[in-house]
Amino acid sequence: MILLIALLSSVAIAFWPSDEHEGLVFWTFTRHHAQMYGPVIEDWNQQAEQADLEPIQMHVLSMGALNRRTQSGMWAKTPTSDLVEIERSSVAQFMAGPVDKVGFYDLTDRLQEEGIYDQINAPSFAPWSSRGRIFGLPHDVHPVLLCYRADLVEAAGIDVSNIKTWADFERAMAPLVSDLDNDGDTDRYALGLWYTAPQNVETLILQAGGGTFDEDGKPIIASEANARVIARMISWCVGPNRIAIDAPEFSPSGNELKLTGRVVAALMPDWLAGVWMNDMKDLGGKLKLMPMPAWEEGGRRTSVMGGTMLAIPKTTRDFDTAWTFAKELYLSEDLAEQLFVSNHIISPVVDLWDKPFYQEKQPFFSGQQSGLMYIEQAPHVPYRSSSPYHQIALQKMMDAASGLKDYAVKNNTYDPDALFPEAKRLLEETESLIKQEMSRNVFIAGQSAGGGGDE
């Protein structure tokens, strides 16, 4: 019976109709990208036959499905897509194991030999690199500025040019943290961010020079910079001098808080500027951008949030065509313009930064040249780790932040300097846990002990 079933199954599989894809398959996780890429792919396919190139078929998958199918294909060494876009929060899972076993083509030498490396903003390669090798073309830069309600700030007589540090910001914005309806509860807060939001925390610790891992893969979770940032964030979010409110992006409640003026300022990567422009048009002309306040005088005035790469799996049927298309797509001036006009995202291609479309004044941001403001900060975005343990470490840091909040409330202690020792202790515990987890991976165990790149 078993043999009969096996025989029938084999015959059925042999004659079962299969989906044959003509040309190369390209997977992306966002419909917005797909809409922009459509005309480029259409032009490519029209010229493909004459140029003896493979046509491109694009498919939009959910991020989870895209990641699972790509990774399972790499494990099984079976075809998946020929090109794939990977988001920053997902890339670490593809970087585990020996560097020569990463499932994407190593593009490092080609980027150098073809002069492409020098055309692209250098910090933008970091999330897509591991142990000195680059595995994807960067789609973006995503520098972060501070967006603020200019109508409220200027009506209060606050001169933001005097705000150089976060301490300056706290002092300057204090008059705007207020009870608007005299019911005894604060209605307006200086900042729209929260200590349990991973993107908020990571953006601020990166700006301060902290993070999860350094460039050699060594954990820096318990760094002084991380502890000071988390202590300051808790002082912002709880206690008698609270200045922050949880106003999550992509939520009706969060949008309402911004539209009604209960949030004075928010962290604003370039892509989020596009989201606000599209989703909260009523704020047009009421907002302005400025560099982020630094953690110390003369410190970094920007950070980074999010990102995407275009990678070529080693299972591709035609690397040369995939590479040619990748360059056509990501280095294109036309696509850079579409990306900025539609979602305010600046290209990582430095040679395009002087193009006229970046210089236009934006009515939404009260006539500021917002494109140039993001470009000014782009070379200064901080390093981001691609460690396979990055997401785990970041989540554990959220747990430490929650623990610090409980400690602050229990002890009625909200001064960031007073909270610093406990923040450091909690992060040291977190780092110890991550090192234990890393020690089980024979390929990177040396890094957890402070070793370098290729163990």
N, C-alpha and C positions, 0 to 999 in steps of 0.2 A: 504493500500500500504506500509506504514511504517513497519507494523508488518510482511508483506510478505518479504520485503527486509531484515529485521532483521533475520527472520527464514532462508532464503537462505544463508545469510552471515554466520550464525552460522554453518550451515551444511557444507559450503565450507571450513571454518576454521578447522572444525573437521576432514575433509578428506584431507586437503591440506598437501602435503609432507613437512616435516620439516627437517632441518639439525640437525641430531643427532651426537653429538660429543662423541666419545669413549674416556673416560678418562678425565683428567683435561686440561683445556685450558689456555695457557700462551701467553700473549700479550707483544710484544716489539715494539719500535718505530724505531729501527735502523737495517738495513740489516747486518751491520757489526757484531753486537751482535749475530744476528740470525745465521750467518755463523759459528761463534765460538761455539755457543751453540748446533748446529746440531749434532755433534758427541756425545756430552754428553747426549743429549736426546735420540739418537739412542741406546746407551748403556743402558740407564735407561729403555727404553721400552723393550729391549730384556730380561732384568732381572725382569721386573715388574710382569709378570705372576707367576714366581716361587716364588717371594717374597711377593705375594699377595698385590701388590701395583697398583695404577691406572697408566696407561700410560699417557704421556704428549703430547699434540698437541700444537705446537707453530705457532703463526700467527704474521706477521709484518703489523702494521697499521701505517698510518701517525700519527704524534704526535697529531694533532688536533682531528682526528677521535678517537684515543685511549682515549684522555682526555674526550671528549664529551660522548662517549659510557660508559666509566667507571662511570662518574659522574651521568649520567641519570639513570644507573642501580642502583646506590646507592640511589638516590632520590625515585625511584619507587620500591625499594627492589625487583628487578628482577635480575636473574643471568646475569653476564657479563663474565669476565674471572675468573679463579681460582688463577692466579698469574699475576702480571702486573708490568712492569718497568715504572717508572715515572721520568721525567727529572726535574732538579732543578728549571727551570723557571716555571714549571707547578704545583709543589707540593702545593704551598700556597692555591690554590683554593679548595683543599681537606681538609684543616685544619680549615675552618670556623665553627662556631657553638660550642656547648659544646664538651668538649674533648671526652666524652663517645659516642658522635654521629658521630665521624670521621668514615668514611666508611671502613677503613682498620683495621685489627686486631692489637691490642696493643701487641707488642712483648717484651715490657720492662722486664717483669718478666721471661719469657722464656730465654731471652738473659743472664740475670743474673744467673738464676738457672743452665743453661747448660754451663756456663763459657765462652760463646761466646763473651760477652761484653768485657771481658779482652783481647780477642784475636785480637780485632779490634782497629785501631787507633781512640782514643776517639773523637777528633774533627770531624771525619767523620760522626758521628751520628747526629750532630746538624741540618742539613737541613731537616732531616726526623723526627724530634721531635717537639712536641708541648706540652707546659705546663708540662714539665718533663716526658712525655711519648714518647716512640719510636715506630714508625709505619712502619719501613722498614729496610731492610738490606742494608748497603751502598755498592755500586758497586766499588767505587774508592775513591781517596783522592784529586787528581788534584792540587797539589802544583804548584806554579808559580815560575819560574826562569826568568832571563833576558838573552835572546839570542842576541849575537852580531856578527858582521862580523869581525872575528879574523884577516882575511887577511888585511883588511883596518886599523883596530885599531893598530895592531902590526907594520904595515908598517909606521904608523905615530908616532911610539915610545911611545904609550900610555900604561901604566902599570895599568891594571884593578884592581890589588890587592890594589891599593891606593884609589879605589872608594868604600867608605863606605856608603855614603849618596847620595840622589838625587842632593844635591848641589854640591857634588864632581863630580857626573856624568856630570852635566851641564858644569862645568869648564873643565873637562878632554876631553869631546867630542866636545867642541867648535871648535877646528881646523878642524874637519871633516865636519862641516856644511858649505857648500861651493857652489860656482858657477862653475860648471865643464866646461862649454862651453863659459864662458866669455860673456854671453848675458845680464848680469845684473840681472838675476833671480837665486835664490837659486835652486840647483838641488839635493843636498844631505842633508838629515836631520838626526839628531841623533836618533830620535824616530819615530816608526811607530805606532801611536795611535791618537785618536781624542776625543774631549770632548763630542761629541754627541753619542758615542758608549757606550751603557749601560754596557757591559762587561768590557770595559776599566775603566770606572769611578768606578764601584763597586769594581773591583780588587784593585784599588789604595786606595779607602777610607777604605776598610776592612784592608788593610795592615797598614794604619795609625791609626787604632783603632776606626774608625768610622763605619758607616753602616746606616741602615734604622731603625732597632728596636734592643733593647737590649734583654737579655735573659729572662726578665720579660714581654716582649711585649710592652715596653714603647718606643715611638718614640724618636730617637736620630738624626733626620734629620738635625736639626740646631746645631749640635755639632761643637765645634771649629775645631776638626780634619777634618770633612767634608768640612767646609768652607775653611780651608787652602789648602786642596787638590784641590778643584775646582778652587780656585784662582791661584794656581800654574799651573794647567793644561791649563787654559786660557792663562797664560803667555807663556806656551810652544807652543800653537797653533796659536796665533795671535801676531802681533806687530813686532817691529824691531829686537828683539832678539829671534824670533821664532825658535824652534828646532825640531818641530814635523810635520809630514805629515799624512794625512788620507790614510792609506794603508790597506783597509779592507781585512779580511781573506775570503777565498772561492770565490774570484773574480779574473778574469783575470788581471784587472788593478792593484789590490793590489799585486798580485804575480809578475807582471812585475816590479813594483817598488822595490821589494825585490831582484829579480834576477839580476837587473841592478845596484845594489849597491846604490840606492837612499835612502834606509833605512839602517841605521847602526845597530840599536838595536830594539828589540820588546819584549813585555811580552810573556812568553812562558810556559803555563801549560803543563803538561806531554802529554795530548792528542793532543795538537797542535804540539808538537814535532813530533809525529807520522804522522800528516797531512803533515808537511813540508817534512819529510823523504820520504813520498810516492808521493807527488805532485811536489816537487821542488828538484829533485835529483841533479840538476846542482849546488846546493849550498853545496853539500857534501864536507867536508874537508875545507870549508871556514868559518865555524861557530864554536863558542864555547858558553858554558853556564856559568853563574855565578849567585850567589845569587842576588836577587833584591837589589838595593840600598835602605837603610832605610830612613825614613822621618826624623829621628834624630839619632845622634850618639848612637850606642848600641841598636837601635830599631829592629823591626822584619824585616827579610831579605826575606820574602816570602809572598805570599797571596794565593788565591784560585779562581778558575774559572770553573764553570760548575759542573756537577755531576748527578748521577742516583741512584735510589734505586729500590729494588725489594720488592713489597708489596703483601699482601694477602687480597683481599676484603672479607668483612664479608659475602658476598653471595657465597663464595666458597662451593663446594659440599663435600669437604674432606680436612679439615684444616690440619690434621696430615700428610697426604701425601704431601700436598702443602708445608708444613714447612720442611719436610724431603728433598724434592727436592730442595727447596731454599738453604738449607745448602750445599747440594751436589754440587750445581752450584756455589755459590758465595764464598765458602770456599775452593774450589778446587785448589791444586797446579798446576795441568795441565792447568786449565783455566787461572790462574794467569800468567803462562808462555806464553800462547798464546796471552793474552791481551797485555803483554809487547812487545813481539816479533813483533806482527802485528801492534800495534798502540802506543807503548811506554808508556802505562798506567800502573802505579804501583797499586798493590792490597792494600786495606786497612788492610789486614790480617798481623799483625805485625810479626807473627811467620815465614812468608815467606820471609821477607826482607833480610835474609842472604843467599838466594838461589843463585847459581852460575850465573843464567841468568841475574840477576840484576848487576852483577859485570863485565860483558863484556865491553870491550872498544868499543866505537861506532865510526867508521870511519866518519860518517856524521858530528859528533861533534868533529872532529879533534883528535880522539882517547881518548876523555874523557870518564870516567865511568859515563855516564849521569844518569843511573838508580840509582846509589848510591847517586848522587847529589840531585835527587828528593826525595829519601828516607830520606836523612839528614834533609830536610826541612819539611817533612810530619807531624811530631808531632807539628809543629808551625803554621799550617794553622789557620787562624782566624775563629771566630764564625760567622755563617751565620744564619740569621733569617728565620723561616718558617711562619711568620705572613701572614695571608691572604691578608694583605695590602702591602706586600713587593713590588710586581711588580708595583702597582700603585704609591707607594712612590718613587721607583727608576725612573719611567718615569717622575714624577713631578720634580725630582732632575735634570733630563736632561733639562727640561724646564728652571729651575733656572740657569743651566750652560749656556744655550743659551742666557738668559737674561743678565748674567754677561759678556758674550762676546760682546753683543751689547753695554753695558755700557762702556767696555774697549775701543772699537773703537770710540764711540761717544766722550769720554772724553780724548782720546789719552793717556790712562793710562794702562800700561802693567806690572808694578811691582807687584808681588804677595802680598807684604805687603800692598800696596796701594789699591789693589782690595779686600782684606780680609773683611773690613767692609761691602761693598756692597754684597759680597758673603754671609756673615752672615745674612744680612737683607733679602735677597731673600730666603735663606733656612728657616728662621723663618716664612716667609709667607707660604712657602710650608708645613712646619710642622703644622701650624695652619689649613690649608686646610685638611690635612690628619686626624688631630684630629677631625675635624668636621665630616668627613666621618665615622670615627670609632665610634663616639658618637651615630650613628644610629644603631649600632649593640649591642643589649642588652647583648650579651655574653662576649664581650670584651671591653665594654665601660669604665670599671674601669681602664683598662690598659692605655687608652689615657690620663687619668688624673694622671697617675703616679702610678696606683695601680699595684698589683701583679697578680699572675698566674691564678687563677681559677674563676675570676668574670665572 
